[in-house]
Amino acid sequence: MSASFEITNPGIAVSIQDFGRIGYRSIGVPLSGALDANLLSAANALVNNPLDSAGFEIRWSGPTIKAVNKPIRIALAGDIGAWLTDSQGMRTQVDAFQSVLVPPGQSLVIDSVKSGVAYAALSGGILVPKQLKSRSSYPKARIGGHHGLVLSSGDILSCQEAAAEIPTELKATKKWINESGDIRVILGPQENHFSPESIDQFFSQPWTISRQTDRMGMRLEGTPIAHNELGADIVSDGVIPGAIQVPANGQLIILLADCQTSGGYPKIATVISADLSKLAHRKPGDTLRFIKVNHQEAKEALNKKTELFEAWKQSIKPFLPPGSIDFIALYNSNLVSGVLSGSEE
């Protein structure tokens, strides 16, 4: 059964994302999807959803979600917290990496992200219509999500009703992957547009993340990278999230989830799949450095990240909020050893 919920405070630039609009880049449709798919998967796992279910991506401040007609279950993943409020204004703190039941009339107020990006998953996923096989928001084309836009106050959305009669919630350890450290890249595909000295400069200097950063791309500031005689233009070819373009001004642009499908700037390197989520946890003013790896090292890094996430899922355990009764344990216990009439000695 579906349940309705209202966005009473939209937060800042909160969008609906799943794993993205896969298979349509050939007709110019960006991938979109979660900037950190593992964190979205973690939030979904905590409410027993399929891992690719649509949830809220929170990059600044979170929304306030009010259950309207039926109870819903919500889980947060990331460096973020929230509190549950009832009709009398009483607040109960809710930590990340646990699920919480929100009864009708009550609200979950999601705080600001302390660093990086965070996700909120709702029972059954956010049930907006799919467009091109995905619910991901892509505001530039007004597709996916809720009318193709970020959240607004007063939006009414739906998910699946949660089983209120079972008070047991889920909780897990908070961390499974360290998202700090250098960004690993594979050179190319147009490294031939740069001299060996320029490539050395690309790796040796720190780069500062510009304020001109969004889900489409991350602009970096540093000592400009010079092109060789081949210049700063190429015949436009396909680009993917993680491609690092170098336009004529020599400042880097790392393409992200909402990036275009082709571009005419030479690409000096490409961020490996395992490190794309690291970019989601960096903010304007932060610095980053690049380190070169080969294809085998990139594959091993992705396999290792997958193994760590699978191990983390095993840490998800039921827990009871303070004052709750574990009815499951109670029902499974043998409380009496037999039937007595009361007259026995």
N, C-alpha and C positions, 0 to 999 in steps of 0.2 A: 504494500500500500504506500502511495506517495504521501509526503508530508510537506506542508508549506512553511517557508521561513521568510522573514522580512529583514532587509538591510536597513537598519535605523541610523547607522553611521557608516559611510562607505570607506573610511580610511583614505589613503592617498594612493591612487593609481593601482588599486587591487584588481587583478584580472583572473578570469577563469582559464585554467590550462590543464591539458592532459599530456600525452606523449607526442602530440603534434600531428600535423596534416601530412602524413607520409604518402608519397607517390604522385604528387602533383607539381613538382618543381619544373617538369618539362613544359608546363603551360603557364609558368610564371607565378605560381602560388608558393609563398614561403612556407617553410616547415612549421614555424612557431613552436608551441609546446613549452613545457617547464624548462627554466634555465638550469635547475638542478633536479633531474628526473629521479635520482635516488631519494632525495628528501620528500618529493611528492609520493614516491612509492612507500616510504616509511610511514607517512601520515595515513595513507590508504590501508596499509597493513594493520594499523592500530584500530581501525573500525571494520576490519574484515572485508574490505573492498577488493576487487581486482586491482592490481597495482597501477594500472594505467587509467583508473577512473579520474574524472575531472574534479579538480579541487581549486581552492583559491591560492593564487601566488601573491605573496605579500613582500614588497621590497622596501616599504617605508613604514607607514602606520597601518594597523589592521582594522578590519571592519567590526561592527557590532551586529551580531546575528541573533534575531529573536524568533524562537519557535512559535508558530501561529496556532496550528490546529492539532498537531500530534507531536509526540516526543521525537527528538532527533539526537543522533550521537555525533560528536565532533572530536577530532584529534588534531593536535598541532605538532609540527616537526620543524626544528630550527632553533635559532637563538632568540626565543620569544616566549612570552607568557600571556595569560589571560585571567579573567575572573568571571564567575557565574553570578548573575544578579537575579533576585526574585522580585515579585511585585512590590515588596516592602523596602526594596533597596539594599537588602542584605547581600553581602559579597562573600564568595568562596573562591580562594585562589586556585587556579588551574595551571599546572606546569606543562611544558612541552613534553612530547614523547609519552603522552598518556591520553586515553579517551575519556570523555565526560558525557553524561546524559543531560540534555537540555529539555526540560518539560515545557509544555505549552504555556505561553505567557512569560517565560523566563528568557534571559538573554545571555549570550557569551560575548563579553567585551574583550576583543583581542588587542593587545598592546602593540607598541612599535617594535620593529625588528632591531635588535641590538647590534647585529652585524650581518651583512650579507643578505640572504633571502630566506623566507620561511613559507610554509604551506599549511593550509587548513583543509582537512578532508572531512566530508560529511557522509553519514550512513547511506550507502548505495550510490554515492557520487552525486554531483550536481547535475540535475536532469534537464539541462537545456538541450535544444535540438542539435543534432550533428549536422555540420555542413562540410561536404567533402570528407566524410568519415571521421571527423574530429570535432570536439566541442571547444577547442582552444580559441581564445580571443585573438583576433588580429585587427586592431582598431583602424589601421591605415586603410583597410579595404572594407571595414564594417562587416566582417564575417566572424562566425563562431561566437562563443560566449553568450552574453545577454545583449542581443541586438548589436553584437560586434564591438561593444564598448566596455570600458572599465566600469566598476560598480558606481551606482548613484544611490543617494538616500531615497528610500521608499521602494526600491526594487523588491518584487516578490518572486521568489524562486522556489524550487522544490527539490527534494531528495527522497530517500526511502524512510518510512517510519522505523524508529528503533524499538526494540523489544524492552519496554519499560519494566516488565515484571522480573527481569533478571538484572539485578543491580551491579553485578560484577563488571568492572571495567578493565581495560588493558593498559599495561605500562611496560616500558622497556628502558634499557640503558640509553643515555642521551647521545653518545658519540660512537661512531664506528669507523670513520674515516677522517684523517687530518687534511683539511682543505687549505692549509697554509703551504708555504714553500714556493720554489720556482715553478714557472709554467713550462712544461715540456712540449717541445715542438719538433716537427720534421721539416727540414728545409724544402722550399719550393712551393708550387711548381715553377715559379719564374725567378729563381735565385740567380739565373744568368743575367739578369738586369742590374746586378750589383757586383761591385768589385770585392775581392777577398777582404780588403780593409773595411768596406761598408758592412759586410757580414760579420766581421769581428766586432765592429762597433755595435751592431744589433744585439749581440750576446753579452758584451762587456758592460754596457751602461744600464743603470736603473731607469725605468720609465714610469712617469707619473700619470695616473688616470685623470683625464680631463672631466670637467663638469658636463661636457657635451657627450653624455653617455646615456644610452637607453637600451631597450630590448633588441634594437636593430644592430647596434654596434657600440664598441667601446673605443673612444679616441684616447690616444696616449701622447704625452708630451715629453720631449727630450731633445738631445742634440740631433738635428735632422740627418736622416740617412740619404746619402747621395746616390743617384742612379748613374750607371755607366753610359756609354754611347748609345745603348739600346733605348734609353729614355724612360719616361714615366707613363707611357701609354702602351696598351696592347690591344689587339682585337678582342673585344669582349668575349669572355668565356664563362663557364659555370663557376659559381662560388658556393661555399658551404659554411655553416657555423664553424668558427675556429680559424678560418682563413685570415691571414694578416696582410692587409693591403698597404702599399706605400705610395700615396699620391705624390704629385710634383713637389709639395712643400716638405716632403721627407718625414712627416709625422705619421705614426702608425695608426691604423684602424683595424681592430679585431672584430670580425663579424660575429654576431650572436644569433639567437634563435629566430628573430623576426627579420633576418637579413634578406636582401633581394636575391634573386636566383642567378644573376650574371653581373659581371662588372668589368671595367676596362683599365683597372690599375694593376700593376704587377704585384704578385703575392710572394713575399720573401720567405714565408714559412706558414705552417698550419699547426694549430694547437691540437694535440692528440685528444682522442675521445675521453680518456680517463681524466683529463684536466679541464675539460670545458666547464664543469661545475665549480672549479676553483674560481673562475672568472665571476661567477654569480655572487661570490662572497667577498668580492673586492668593491670598494666604493670610491667615489671621486676624492682625490688627494692621496690615496694609497699609492705605493710604488710596487712594481713587480719587475722581475728579471726572467729572461728566457734561458732555457738549457736545451741543447740539441740531443735528440735520441734517434734511434733507427726504428724501422718498422717492427722488428721483433720485440724490442723493448716497449714499444707502444702497445703491442698486443698483450704482452705479459702484464703491463700496468693495468689494462682494462680487465683482464682475467682476475688479477689480484683484487681490484676494486669490487668486482662481482662476488668473489668469495667472501670478502669482508661484510658485504651487505647481507648475504645469505646467512652468515654466522650471527649477525646482529638480529635478524628476524627470529632466531632461536631464543633470544633474550626476552621476547614478548611474553609476559605472564599476566594472569588475572590478578587484580588486587581490589581491595574494598576501601572506599572512602571512609573516613572516620565516622563511627556511629552506625555503619551499615551492617546488615545481617547477611551472612553467607548462606543463602537459601540452598544453593547447590550442595554444599557440604552437609547442611542440615538434612536435606531430603535423602542423601546417600548414606546417612549414619543409621545404625541400628540402635534406636533410643530405648527399646525395651527388649528383654530377653524372652518374653512369653506373655500369655494372657493369664491374669490372676483374678480370682473372685473376691479376694480380700479376707476370706475366712481361713486361709491356710495359716499354720503355725510357723 
